[in-house]
């Protein structure tokens, strides 16, 4: 069965955006948090990326990595937009809540998980490529 036939036989009503629950140890709280990560609409995902870049005459001059990571996390992880939590931790915005709760390494880990939910898994891709190369050699 080719790909077109396979897709035609599928139920289009069952399309859903993937999500995952990620356990993240938060050193500032000395506790493990379960954080829901939802896939982001592809156009919105690229919009976040573009808004994190300084472009001049078509050339990228700067990428604000912190803005990229935090805005991607905020779009994917609804827990940080919970205004009760924002108030509880005396933050003014959800972005400030992320900064108050998470250390740099924790932001990196959560950002990696968000990327995985969105189909971006560099480590997994590298492993699969190595496995395929081994299979081809054998």
C-alpha positions as a Markdown table, in Angstrom:
| # | Residue | x | y | z |
|---|---|---|---|---|
| 1 | Unk | 0.0 | 0.0 | 0.0 |
| 2 | Unk | 1.5 | 3.4 | -1.0 |
| 3 | Unk | 1.3 | 6.5 | 1.2 |
| 4 | Unk | -1.7 | 8.0 | -0.6 |
| 5 | Unk | -3.7 | 4.8 | -0.2 |
| 6 | Unk | -2.7 | 4.6 | 3.5 |
| 7 | Unk | -3.8 | 8.2 | 4.2 |
| 8 | Unk | -7.0 | 7.7 | 2.3 |
| 9 | Unk | -7.8 | 4.7 | 4.5 |
| 10 | Unk | -7.3 | 6.7 | 7.7 |
| 11 | Unk | -9.9 | 8.4 | 9.8 |
| 12 | Unk | -9.3 | 12.2 | 9.3 |
| 13 | Unk | -11.3 | 12.8 | 12.4 |
| 14 | Unk | -8.7 | 11.1 | 14.6 |
| 15 | Unk | -6.0 | 13.7 | 13.8 |
| 16 | Unk | -4.8 | 15.2 | 17.1 |
| 17 | Unk | -1.9 | 17.3 | 18.3 |
| 18 | Unk | 0.5 | 15.2 | 20.4 |
| 19 | Unk | 1.3 | 16.0 | 24.0 |
| 20 | Unk | 3.4 | 14.5 | 26.8 |
| 21 | Unk | 3.8 | 14.8 | 30.5 |
| 22 | Unk | 7.4 | 15.6 | 31.5 |
| 23 | Unk | 8.8 | 15.1 | 34.9 |
| 24 | Unk | 11.3 | 17.9 | 35.7 |
| 25 | Unk | 13.2 | 18.2 | 39.0 |
| 26 | Unk | 13.1 | 21.8 | 40.1 |
| 27 | Unk | 16.1 | 22.7 | 42.3 |
| 28 | Unk | 14.6 | 25.9 | 43.5 |
| 29 | Unk | 11.6 | 24.1 | 44.8 |
| 30 | Unk | 13.5 | 20.9 | 45.7 |
| 31 | Unk | 10.7 | 18.9 | 44.1 |
| 32 | Unk | 9.7 | 17.1 | 40.9 |
| 33 | Unk | 7.1 | 18.8 | 38.7 |
| 34 | Unk | 4.9 | 17.1 | 36.2 |
| 35 | Unk | 4.6 | 19.5 | 33.3 |
| 36 | Unk | 2.2 | 18.9 | 30.4 |
| 37 | Unk | 3.8 | 19.8 | 27.0 |
| 38 | Unk | 1.5 | 20.2 | 24.0 |
| 39 | Unk | 2.5 | 20.4 | 20.4 |
| 40 | Unk | 2.4 | 23.9 | 18.9 |
| 41 | Unk | 0.8 | 24.8 | 15.6 |
| 42 | Unk | 3.6 | 24.8 | 13.0 |
| 43 | Unk | 3.0 | 28.4 | 11.9 |
| 44 | Unk | 3.0 | 29.6 | 15.5 |
| 45 | Unk | 6.2 | 27.6 | 16.2 |
| 46 | Unk | 7.9 | 29.4 | 13.3 |
| 47 | Unk | 6.5 | 32.7 | 14.4 |
| 48 | Unk | 8.1 | 32.3 | 17.9 |
| 49 | Unk | 11.4 | 31.5 | 16.2 |
| 50 | Unk | 11.2 | 34.5 | 13.9 |
| 51 | Unk | 10.3 | 36.8 | 16.8 |
| 52 | Unk | 13.5 | 35.7 | 18.6 |
| 53 | Unk | 15.7 | 36.8 | 15.7 |
| 54 | Unk | 17.1 | 40.2 | 14.7 |
| 55 | Unk | 17.1 | 40.3 | 10.9 |
| 56 | Unk | 18.7 | 43.1 | 9.0 |
| 57 | Unk | 18.6 | 43.1 | 5.1 |
| 58 | Unk | 17.7 | 39.4 | 5.1 |
| 59 | Unk | 20.6 | 38.4 | 7.4 |
| 60 | Unk | 20.2 | 37.1 | 10.9 |
| 61 | Unk | 22.2 | 39.3 | 13.1 |
| 62 | Unk | 21.3 | 37.9 | 16.5 |
| 63 | Unk | 19.1 | 35.1 | 18.0 |
| 64 | Unk | 17.9 | 35.7 | 21.5 |
| 65 | Unk | 18.1 | 32.1 | 22.7 |
| 66 | Unk | 16.5 | 32.8 | 26.1 |
| 67 | Unk | 13.4 | 34.4 | 24.4 |
| 68 | Unk | 13.2 | 31.5 | 21.9 |
| 69 | Unk | 13.2 | 28.9 | 24.6 |
| 70 | Unk | 10.9 | 30.6 | 27.1 |
| 71 | Unk | 8.4 | 31.7 | 24.5 |
| 72 | Unk | 8.3 | 28.2 | 23.1 |
| 73 | Unk | 7.8 | 26.7 | 26.6 |
| 74 | Unk | 5.1 | 29.2 | 27.3 |
| 75 | Unk | 3.2 | 28.3 | 24.1 |
| 76 | Unk | 3.5 | 24.5 | 24.8 |
| 77 | Unk | 3.2 | 24.3 | 28.6 |
| 78 | Unk | -0.1 | 25.8 | 29.9 |
| 79 | Unk | 0.9 | 25.5 | 33.6 |
| 80 | Unk | 3.0 | 28.6 | 33.3 |
| 81 | Unk | 0.1 | 30.7 | 32.1 |
| 82 | Unk | -2.0 | 29.8 | 35.2 |
| 83 | Unk | -2.6 | 33.2 | 36.8 |
| 84 | Unk | -3.0 | 31.7 | 40.3 |
| 85 | Unk | 0.6 | 30.4 | 40.0 |
| 86 | Unk | 1.8 | 33.6 | 38.6 |
| 87 | Unk | 0.4 | 35.5 | 41.6 |
| 88 | Unk | 1.5 | 32.8 | 44.1 |
| 89 | Unk | 5.1 | 33.2 | 43.1 |
| 90 | Unk | 4.8 | 37.1 | 42.9 |
| 91 | Unk | 5.5 | 37.1 | 39.2 |
| 92 | Unk | 4.0 | 39.7 | 36.9 |
| 93 | Unk | 3.9 | 37.6 | 33.8 |
| 94 | Unk | 4.1 | 33.9 | 32.9 |
| 95 | Unk | 7.6 | 34.6 | 31.4 |
| 96 | Unk | 8.7 | 35.9 | 34.8 |
| 97 | Unk | 7.2 | 32.8 | 36.5 |
| 98 | Unk | 9.4 | 30.6 | 34.3 |
| 99 | Unk | 12.4 | 32.6 | 35.3 |
| 100 | Unk | 11.5 | 32.5 | 39.0 |
| 101 | Unk | 10.9 | 28.7 | 39.1 |
| 102 | Unk | 13.5 | 27.2 | 36.7 |
| 103 | Unk | 17.2 | 27.3 | 36.4 |
| 104 | Unk | 18.9 | 27.6 | 33.0 |
| 105 | Unk | 19.5 | 23.8 | 32.7 |
| 106 | Unk | 15.9 | 23.1 | 33.7 |
| 107 | Unk | 14.7 | 25.5 | 31.0 |
| 108 | Unk | 17.0 | 23.7 | 28.5 |
| 109 | Unk | 15.6 | 20.2 | 29.5 |
| 110 | Unk | 12.0 | 21.4 | 29.2 |
| 111 | Unk | 12.7 | 23.1 | 25.9 |
| 112 | Unk | 14.2 | 19.8 | 24.6 |
| 113 | Unk | 11.0 | 18.0 | 25.7 |
| 114 | Unk | 8.8 | 20.6 | 23.9 |
| 115 | Unk | 10.8 | 20.1 | 20.8 |
| 116 | Unk | 10.4 | 16.3 | 21.0 |
| 117 | Unk | 6.6 | 16.8 | 21.3 |
| 118 | Unk | 6.8 | 19.0 | 18.1 |
| 119 | Unk | 8.7 | 16.3 | 16.2 |
| 120 | Unk | 12.2 | 17.7 | 16.7 |
| 121 | Unk | 14.4 | 15.1 | 18.3 |
| 122 | Unk | 18.0 | 15.6 | 17.2 |
| 123 | Unk | 19.4 | 12.8 | 19.5 |
| 124 | Unk | 16.7 | 10.3 | 18.4 |
| 125 | Unk | 17.3 | 11.2 | 14.8 |
| 126 | Unk | 21.0 | 10.6 | 15.2 |
| 127 | Unk | 20.5 | 7.2 | 16.9 |
| 128 | Unk | 18.0 | 6.1 | 14.1 |
| 129 | Unk | 20.5 | 7.2 | 11.4 |
| 130 | Unk | 23.3 | 5.2 | 13.1 |
| 131 | Unk | 21.0 | 2.1 | 13.4 |
| 132 | Unk | 20.0 | 2.4 | 9.7 |
| 133 | Unk | 23.7 | 2.7 | 8.7 |
| 134 | Unk | 24.4 | -0.5 | 10.7 |
| 135 | Unk | 21.5 | -2.3 | 9.0 |
| 136 | Unk | 22.7 | -1.3 | 5.6 |
| 137 | Unk | 26.2 | -2.5 | 6.3 |
| 138 | Unk | 24.9 | -5.9 | 7.4 |
